[in-house]
Amino acid sequence: MAAVTKGGTEFDPVAVERVEWSVQREFGAPVPDSLEGAAGAKWGLLGFEPSGHWRRFLRDAHPPRFRVPDGVDVTAVEPGDSAPFGATAAFGLGLPARTETTFASLPGKPGWRCYVTRAGSAPAAAATFTDGPIALLAVDATAEVGRRSGSRAALLHRVIRDTIESGARLICARIDVAAEGSSDATAGLLLAGFEKSYLCPSWVDAGFPAS
């Protein structure tokens, strides 16, 4: 069943979570092999029961209205220079070093855009996956604490701008509302024009963290 964002964009939560499922499969996460028919019902995709502890945030394709921090250089990652991106993403998400190769493999793959930057106390990385009108902020990784992180703000600004230019109509992110510091992470998305939406189905809990 289609829902509508505050900005008037129609979206189907099931379609959004199918994009999430595609991303998690790309990462090699322990998610279901299929979300079709009875399998979809079993894993909570149909009706989203039971729900997990990740909250979905959505944004219409309107231009970013927040200021880009001064002196922050955001770099789009090319396939031949992806090792720093992989290391930054793993570190920012608090994942073990063995996951660096998973993230480093993303630049250049169809549908993926990857970015790195450094401002303040720590580097940060972001990656989006776009499938038709839906773009997923699949990696939102910064180790810098606080809702006013210059690195994260600059990354979000670039992600939003490039995603809109790609033709996507809906930008999706998610926050682990049970995690420490989730209020700061949420505040950053709200400042970037995202709105709080539904709780993701519980199988998302087993996947790679997005932020």
C-alpha positions in Angstrom: 0.0 0.0 0.0 1.4 3.4 -1.0 2.0 6.0 1.6 2.8 9.7 1.2 5.7 11.8 2.6 5.1 15.2 4.1 6.3 16.7 0.8 3.6 14.8 -1.1 5.8 12.0 -2.7 4.1 8.7 -2.8 6.1 5.7 -1.7 5.6 2.0 -1.1 7.4 0.8 2.1 7.6 -2.7 0.7 9.5 -1.4 -2.3 11.9 0.6 0.0 12.7 -2.5 2.0 13.2 -4.6 -1.1 16.0 -2.1 -2.0 17.4 -2.6 1.5 17.3 -6.3 1.0 19.2 -6.0 -2.3 21.9 -3.9 -0.5 22.2 -6.4 2.4 22.5 -9.3 -0.1 25.3 -7.3 -1.8 27.1 -7.0 1.6 26.7 -10.7 2.3 24.6 -10.1 5.4 22.6 -13.0 6.9 19.3 -11.9 5.5 16.6 -14.1 3.9 17.3 -15.7 0.5 13.9 -14.5 -0.8 11.2 -12.1 0.1 8.6 -13.5 -2.2 5.2 -14.9 -1.1 5.2 -16.9 2.1 8.9 -16.1 2.7 8.1 -12.4 2.6 5.3 -12.9 5.2 7.6 -15.0 7.4 10.3 -12.3 7.5 7.8 -9.5 8.2 8.0 -7.7 4.9 4.3 -7.9 4.4 2.9 -5.7 7.1 6.3 -5.2 8.8 5.5 -7.5 11.8 7.5 -8.0 13.8 9.3 -4.7 13.5 12.9 -4.3 14.5 14.9 -1.4 16.1 15.9 0.5 12.9 13.7 3.5 12.1 13.3 4.5 8.5 13.8 8.2 7.5 12.6 9.5 4.1 13.3 12.6 2.1 11.7 14.1 -1.0 13.8 15.1 -4.0 13.9 18.8 -3.1 17.3 20.6 -3.1 19.3 20.7 0.1 18.4 23.7 2.2 21.1 23.6 4.8 24.5 25.2 4.5 27.6 23.3 3.4 30.3 23.6 6.1 33.3 25.7 5.0 36.5 24.0 4.1 35.1 20.5 3.8 36.1 18.7 0.6 33.9 15.7 -0.4 35.5 13.3 -2.8 33.7 10.8 -5.0 35.5 7.5 -4.8 36.7 5.9 -8.0 37.2 2.1 -8.3 41.0 2.3 -8.3 41.1 4.3 -5.1 38.6 2.5 -2.9 40.8 1.1 -0.1 40.6 4.4 2.0 36.8 4.4 1.5 36.6 0.8 2.8 38.7 1.5 5.8 36.8 4.7 6.7 33.4 3.1 6.3 34.3 0.1 8.5 35.8 2.4 11.1 32.9 4.8 11.1 30.4 2.0 11.5 32.4 0.3 14.3 32.8 -2.8 12.2 35.9 -5.2 12.2 38.7 -4.6 9.8 37.7 -7.7 7.8 34.7 -5.8 6.5 36.9 -3.2 4.8 37.1 -5.3 1.6 33.3 -5.5 1.4 33.0 -1.7 1.4 36.0 -1.2 -0.9 34.3 -3.4 -3.5 31.4 -1.0 -3.9 32.8 1.9 -6.0 32.1 1.4 -9.6 29.4 -1.2 -9.2 26.1 -0.5 -10.9 23.8 1.7 -8.8 26.5 2.7 -6.3 28.0 6.1 -5.5 30.6 6.4 -2.7 32.2 9.4 -1.0 34.8 10.2 1.6 35.7 13.4 3.4 37.6 14.6 6.5 36.8 17.5 8.7 37.2 18.0 12.4 38.4 15.0 14.4 37.7 12.0 12.1 37.2 11.0 8.4 33.8 10.0 7.3 32.3 8.0 4.4 28.9 7.6 2.7 27.5 5.5 0.0 24.2 5.4 -1.8 22.5 2.6 -3.9 19.9 3.7 -6.4 17.2 1.5 -7.8 14.8 3.4 -10.1 13.1 6.1 -8.2 14.5 4.9 -4.8 17.9 5.9 -3.4 19.1 4.3 -0.2 21.8 5.9 2.0 23.4 2.5 2.6 26.5 3.8 4.4 26.4 6.9 6.7 29.7 6.4 8.6 31.3 8.9 10.8 33.1 8.4 14.1 32.8 12.1 15.0 30.4 12.5 17.8 27.7 15.2 17.7 24.8 16.4 15.6 26.9 19.2 14.1 29.6 17.0 12.5 31.0 19.0 9.6 32.0 15.8 7.8 28.6 14.3 7.9 26.8 17.5 7.0 29.0 17.9 3.9 28.5 14.2 2.9 24.7 14.5 3.3 24.7 17.6 1.2 26.6 16.0 -1.6 24.6 12.7 -1.4 21.3 14.6 -1.6 22.5 16.8 -4.5 23.9 13.9 -6.6 20.9 11.6 -5.9 18.5 14.2 -7.1 20.5 14.8 -10.2 20.4 11.0 -10.9 16.6 11.2 -11.1 15.6 9.5 -7.8 12.4 10.8 -6.3 12.8 9.3 -2.8 16.0 9.2 -0.6 15.9 6.7 2.3 18.1 6.4 5.4 17.8 4.5 8.7 18.9 4.9 12.3 19.2 2.3 15.0 17.0 4.0 17.6 18.2 1.6 20.3 21.9 2.6 19.8 23.9 5.0 21.9 24.0 8.4 20.2 21.0 7.8 18.0 19.5 11.1 18.9 22.4 13.0 17.5 22.4 10.8 14.3 18.6 11.4 14.0 19.1 15.2 14.5 21.5 15.3 11.6 19.1 13.6 9.2 16.3 15.9 10.3 18.4 19.0 9.7 19.1 17.6 6.2 15.4 17.5 5.4 14.6 13.8 6.2 11.4 12.9 8.1 10.9 10.2 10.6 8.8 7.3 9.2 8.1 3.6 10.0 10.1 0.9 11.9 11.9 -1.5 9.5 11.0 -5.2 9.6 13.0 -7.2 12.1 15.2 -9.0 9.5 17.0 -5.6 8.9 18.5 -5.9 12.4 20.7 -8.8 11.2 22.2 -6.8 8.3 25.1 -4.4 8.1 24.5 -1.2 10.0 23.8 1.9 7.9 24.9 4.4 10.4 
